[in-house]
Amino acid sequence: MSKLVPAVRSGDVLIPALGFGTWQLENGTAVPLVEKALEVGYRHIDTAQIYGNEADVGAAIKTSGVKRDDIFLTTKVWIDQFHDGDLQRSAEISLEKLGVDHVDLLLLHWPKPEVPLAETLKALNEVQSRGLTRAIGLSNFPSAQLEEAAKLSDAPIATDQVEYHPYLSLKAVKAKADALGTSITAWSPLAQGKVAQDPVLIAIGQAHGKTPGQVTLRWLIQQGVIAIPRTSNPARIAENFDVLDFSLSEDEMTRIHGLARPDGRLGDWLDKAYAWDAE
Ligand SMILES: NC(=O)c1ccc[n+]([C@@H]2O[C@H](COP(=O)([O-])OP(=O)(O)OC[C@H]3O[C@@H](n4cnc5c(N)ncnc54)[C@H](OP(=O)(O)O)[C@@H]3O)[C@@H](O)[C@H]2O)c1
């Protein structure tokens, strides 16, 4: 059974708007969870070299019975592999661990000022032209660095994967991404579970017979943003996928946007050389 998940078009690729995140699913725990996600209908899986679970994700894809070509697979290059040569080798190792001949999207995990962005992007473009990834992208790039990367890259930047949930405004990065034709992928889309206790999200959910988590994921998808929730609870894998049969009114969307606050950021690991957009 596979419900039709809307896809976000970015350049030549179509990215399923709902994916399954795998951060902190370590020591084999990702295997049954990714298998379950694929059984429920997810066709987009997000991993990273630094998560230490690429081999587990690859094993789950193999045993799932879902055709590789039907899955949108993303991984990320860690910041200590950004020099020319290191990046290409790192991509090859990721593919080996995943047991695939290409990924669909390869991201630079965080911006790293010590290595010239031009050097890293040249290496990333080379990996793409060799067919090791269908598309390339970024993660945690503020709007200024996103714009710089787009200028330096031959291939389109397919996404900027950034923290985004109701407690964080993303106006500036989203506007820049829209202007560049780049998609946004929301990490920690459920604010690491915090949305479950939110009175506004609970009230909106009650009006639709949905949970606060479902309301939040719908709010993201309805903006054309890609969401990659993670859970280690099989029942929630299905809950988080069940967001395709309702929609939020303009007023409900606005009320959720109104939850953004200056201290809403959860993962602040940006190098001091750069600054987050003010809003
Ligand atoms: N690019 C980056 O730098 C970056 C950084 C962080 C994350 N990511 C990616 O984004 C993915 C998602 O982010 P995340 O893992 O930080 O956080 P998240 O998806 O916002 O939240 C995960 C947490 O929420 C809970 N949860 C899941 N579904 C729920 C629901 N329906 N209701 C209430 N609570 C729920 C989970 O607990 P249970 O397990 O108990 O369900 C877990 O503790 C990651 O797994 C990773 O793939 C990328």
The ligand as an ORCA input file, in Angstrom:
! r2SCAN-3c Opt
* xyz 0 1
  N      21.047     18.153      8.433
  C      21.159     18.234      9.733
  O      22.051     18.875     10.290
  C      20.146     17.515     10.575
  C      20.084     17.781     11.959
  C      19.107     17.105     12.692
  C      18.247     16.203     12.077
  N      18.374     15.936     10.718
  C      17.488     14.984     10.018
  O      16.127     15.287     10.327
  C      15.506     14.153     10.916
  C      14.428     14.584     11.888
  O      14.932     15.436     12.893
  P      15.078     14.986     14.421
  O      15.321     13.538     14.459
  O      16.071     15.891     15.048
  O      13.722     15.432     15.106
  P      12.128     15.293     14.853
  O      11.808     14.413     13.708
  O      11.612     16.686     14.875
  O      11.661     14.635     16.197
  C      12.026     13.355     16.605
  C      11.535     13.187     18.038
  O      10.130     13.408     18.076
  C       9.468     12.256     18.584
  N       8.297     12.029     17.716
  C       8.277     11.478     16.470
  N       7.042     11.477     15.963
  C       6.250     12.054     16.895
  C       4.872     12.334     16.952
  N       4.047     12.042     15.947
  N       4.393     12.943     18.073
  C       5.206     13.251     19.090
  N       6.522     13.007     19.106
  C       7.042     12.409     18.014
  C      10.447     11.130     18.537
  O      10.300     10.302     19.662
  P       9.980      8.720     19.473
  O      11.208      8.150     18.833
  O       9.770      8.276     20.875
  O       8.775      8.641     18.602
  C      11.812     11.833     18.603
  O      12.197     12.011     19.958
  C      16.691     13.417     11.554
  O      16.367     12.115     11.933
  C      17.722     13.545     10.469
  O      17.468     12.626      9.430
  C      19.299     16.606      9.972
*
